[in-house]
Amino acid sequence: MTGRFRLTRAGGGAVVVAILMLAAGLLKTINLLILLGDLLIILVAINVVAAWRITRVMRLTLCESTESNAGALAARTLEVHNTSRHQVIVELRDRSDVHDESITLLISAGVIVRPRLAFTPARRGVHVISTSLASGYPFGFVTHTRAGPAREPLIVGPALGRLDLEGFRRWLARAGAGDARTRRPARDLAAAQSELRGVRPFRSGDNPRQIHWRSSARRGELLVREYDSPEALDFMLVLEAWLPPLETPQARQRLEATVSLAATLLHAWCNGGQSPRAVLAVPGVAEAVQGRASPALARRFSQALARVDGRSQWSEHALPVGSGAPRSMRLLISSRTEAGDLPSFLQSRTGRSWQRLTPEAARPWYHPPRLPGA
């Protein structure tokens, strides 16, 4: 841990007063002024030594840092150990370009405390954190700040909106996310491949086509067929995060809305209770993020999207998209106002249709988050 001293306003005033007293006492041979000036200088020196000794005996480590998204509550738990034989007062400060939290701690001799600092980051990204302990004991004329050990950066994912996952799946299926052999929606294809489990009483909202008339006639009540859950479809998402060469606030806001849309879809898909595969590919980034849908995969997606800057350009030789699974839902989310060449290239590359979606294409199944500046 490295440290630095800082003269406070009170300390600066004390030093100025001490210099004036010493100057006046020496010019006019007034011993009392010289004595008072020397006393103030001694008090400042005592403050320097005492503050340095306090921070020197403190040990600061990071216990836990919760992952967060922009606009959501984040927290960091730190461990402060007082290794001295005396009670001390220190200020703990944790700061980055998205948060600045501080707390004053009174720690008894030999005691370990674990304060929890909560904050709400305003924007996504990878942020550098500096953690430090400071003491101005005993007079507050000088503070000594000792920086904590280097730790992992704070990764803040995109802001998340609200999504009706089933509504999104139905919309994407109707848009043509079928396999390579048929143009039937994937929803109907999945239903056709599910297995009949039995029959149950008819309920309001059931499809009349699923009524099992022979069983209904035998029992004297309407009965409908009940199927096992169909095999879940994979989800392939390509994010075209683009900023114009001359960046404007409107273009930056549009990019953030696009990244938030992608993050919301992937987060809901990974936490939807099923375990199909999910793939995120960002043109210009060498490797795609993929795996079985799970909260752990959702965190990986969030970390990848936190690093998207809108500067990467795609090329035919650097697009991390393979042919894709035969039965998958395929979506291109773009921050461009015009379609460009990527949609047709994806179709020719994979041999399958892709649905393009932009942030302003409002859908009833998606409610965007409130972004800064919106």
N, C-alpha and C positions, 0 to 999 in steps of 0.2 A: 504494500500500500504506500502510495506517495502522498505528500501533504503540502499545503501552502498556508501562509499566514495572510490575514486581511485586517487592515486597520478599520475599525468601525467609525461611525460619525462621532460617537462619544469619545473614542480613543483619539481621533484626529483633533477634536476640541481640546482634550487633555494635553496632547503634545504641544499644540499651539500655545496654550496657557502656560505650560511649563517653560517653553522657550522665552516667552515674554517676561515671565517672572525672573528667569535667570539673567536675561539681558538687563532688565531694570535693576535687579539687585547688584549686578556687577558694576553697572554705570554709576549707581548712586550709593554703592557700598551699604546695601541694606541686607543684613544677614538673614532676616526672616524670609524675605522674598527668595533668596538663594536656597534656603532650606525647603520652602514649599515647592519650588521648582524641582529640586532634586527628589523630593518625595513623590511628586507626580511621575517623574521618569522611572523611579523605582517601582511604583505600582504598575506601570505599563509593562516593565520587564518581568515582574512577577506574573502578570497575566499571560505573557508570552510563554513562559516556562510551564505554568500550570495547565494551560490549554493544550500545549504540545504533549505533556505527560498523560493527560486524560485520553486523547485520541490514540496515543501509542499503545495503550493497554487494552483497547477495544478490538474485538474481532468481529468482522462483518462478513456474512455469507448469504447466498440466496438459497432458500428452502424450496420454494415452489412458485411457478409463474403460470397462471391460467391463460390458455389461448382465448383470443377474443376476436370479435368482428367489429368493424367501425360502427359506432353508435350503440354498442352493447357494453355491459359492465365487464371490466377486466380487473384482475387482482394479482398482487405479488406479495408473497410472504418471505420476509427476511429474518435472519437470525443474528442477534447482537449479543455478544458475550462480554461481560465485564470481568476481566481477569485480574483486576486489582483487588486490594483489601479495603477499598473505600467506596462509599456510595457516590455515584457520579450522575451528572445531567448532560446529555448530549442531544444534538439535533440530527435526526436521520432524514436524508433527502434522496429522493428517487425521481429522476427526471429524464425526459427525452423531448423530441420535438412535438409530441402529441400529449404529453402530460408532465406535470410538475407537482409532486406530492411531497410534503414534509411533515414530520411529527417530532415532538419533544419527548424524550424518554428519561425517566428517573429510574436508575438501575442500581440495585444493591450489590454489595461486594460478592463476586463469584457467581452471580445470577445470569442466566440466559433468558432473553425475552425474544418472542417471535411476533413482531407487529405485522399486521396485514394492511397493505395500502391498496385501496380500491379507487378506480378511475374509469372514465369512459373515453376511449380514444376517438377522435373526430374523423380520422381518415385511415384508409388501409395503407399497407406498405411494410417495409422492413426498417425498423427504427432503432437507432443506437441509444442505449440507456447508460447513464452515469449514476452510480449510487455512491453516497459519501456520508461520513459522520463528521460533525462539526461541534466544537466546544469553544465558548467564550469565558469559561470559568477563570477567576471568580468575579471579575469586575465588568466584563463585557467591552473592554477597550480594544482587545484583539481577539479574533477568532482563528482557530486553526482547523482546517478542513483536510481530512484524509480520505482519499478515494478508495472505494471498495475494489475487489478483484474483478477482472474482466469476465463478463458472462455472455451467454447467448443473446443475440439481439431480440428485440420485441417484435414478433411477427403479428400484424393485425390484418385479418382477412377482410374481404369486402362486406359492406353492409348487406344484411339479409332482409328481403321482403317476405310477404306471406304468399303461400302457394296452395291451391287445391290440387293435390297430386293426382287424384283420379280424374279430375277435369282435364288436367294437362295431358295425361296418358290418352284419354279419349280424343282430344284435339289432335295430338300427334299421330294417332292411329288413322283418323279420318284424313289426315294430310297426305297419307300414302306411305307410311313406314311399314311396307310389306317386305316379303322376301324376294329373291331374284327370280322366282318362277311364277309369281302371281301378282296381280295388282289389287287383290283383296286386302282390306285393312288388316293390320296385324292383330287387332282386337278380335276380329272374326276368326282369323287363323288360329289364334290361341284357344278360343272357345271350342273350335272344331276338334282340337287335339286333346281337350280335357276329357276325363272319364266320368261316366255316369255313376253317381254314388247311390242314389235312391230317389224317393219322392217325399214331399212334405206338403202340409196344407198351404193353399194359395194365400198370399199376403198382398195387401195393397201396394202397387208399384211393380209387381212381378210381370214379366213378359207373358202375355196370353199364349204366345207360340210355344211356351215351355210346359203348357198344361198336358198332363198325361191322362188322356180321356178314358182309357180302359180302366185304370186304377180308380179314377174319379167316379166312374159309373158303378164300380164294384163296391166302393165305400160310401157312396152317396154324398160326397163333398169334393170340391175342386182340389186337385193335387197337382203340383208342378214338379218337374224333374229337378234334381239337385246334383250339381257336378262338383268333382274335386277341383281345387284351384288350379287353373292352367299354369303351365310353365311360364315363369316371368321372362320378359324380353330384356335383352341387353340394351344399354343406352350409350350411344356414341355422340359426344358433343365436341364440336370444333368452334373455338372462340377466335374470331377475327377482331382483335383489339387494335384499332388503327387511329392514329392522330395525324392530322395534316401537317405538312412541314412548318407552316406558320400557325402555331398553336394558339387557340383562342379560349377564353373561359367557357364558351358554349361547347366547343369541341371536347374540352376536358370533362365537362359535366356529362356529355353524352357518353364518353368512354366509361366513366364511373357507373353510369346507369346500365351500360352493357355488361360490365363485369359483375355488377350486383345481380343482374338477371341470371347470368350463368351460375353464379355462386348459389343463388336461391334454388334453382332447378336441381343442381347437383346435391345440395344439402338435403333437400326433401327426398330425392331419389335414394340417397344412401341411408336415410332414416325412415324409409317407408315400410319396414317390417318384412321385406323380401330380400333375397340375396342374388340378384342378377349381376352381371358384370357391368361396370361403368367405366367409360374412357373419356378423358379430357385431353384434347390436343390443341395446342396453340401454335399457329403458323409462325415460323421463325425460331421456335424453341426446339431443341434437338430431340427431346424425349417426351413421350406422352405419359400421363399419369393414369394408371388403370388398376383394376382389381375388383374383388367381390364387394358389392355394396355393403357398407358398414359405417358406423361412426368414425372408425379409424381412417377409412378411406375419405370420408368427408373432411377430416382435418387435413389430410394430404392435399386435397383439392383446394381447400382454403389457403394453405401455405403457398401453393403454386400460383393462385390468383392474386395473392398479396404482392407478388413480384412482377406482375404484368405492367409494363410501362407504355405500351402503345407505339413503341419505336421499332419493334421487330418487323421485318418484311418477309413474306412467304415466297418460296420458290418451288418449282416442281421437284427439285432435288432435295429440299429440306422441309418436307411436310410430314410430320410424324403420324400418318394415318395409313393403315394397311387396308386390306380388302374388307375387313370388318366381318362380324359374325353374320351368318345367313339370316337369322331372325333377330334383328335389332332395330331400335328406334334411332334415327339419325337426324341430328339437328345442327344447323350452322347458325350461330349467333354473331352478329356483326355490328360494329359501330359505324360502318360506312352508310352514307345516305343512299348511295347507288349500289347495285348488286355487284358489279365488278366481274372478274374472271374466276374467282374462287368457287362459286357454286357449281359451274359447269365442269371445272377441273375435278372437283370432288366426285361428281357423278361418273366422269370418265375413269377416274383412278380406282374407284371402288366397284363400279358397275351397278350401283344402286342409287335410288333417288334420295335426295337430301331436302329437308325443309329449312328454309332460311327465315330467321326471325330477328327483328330489330327492336330496341327498347321502346320506341314510341308506338309499336303495333300493340295497342292495349288489348288485353284478353281478360275475360271475366275470371279466369283461374289465377291471375297474378296481380298482387298488390305491391307496387314498388316501395322501397323504404324512403324515408325523408333524407335526402342527401344534403350536405352542407352547400349552401348557396342556391338551393332549389327553391 
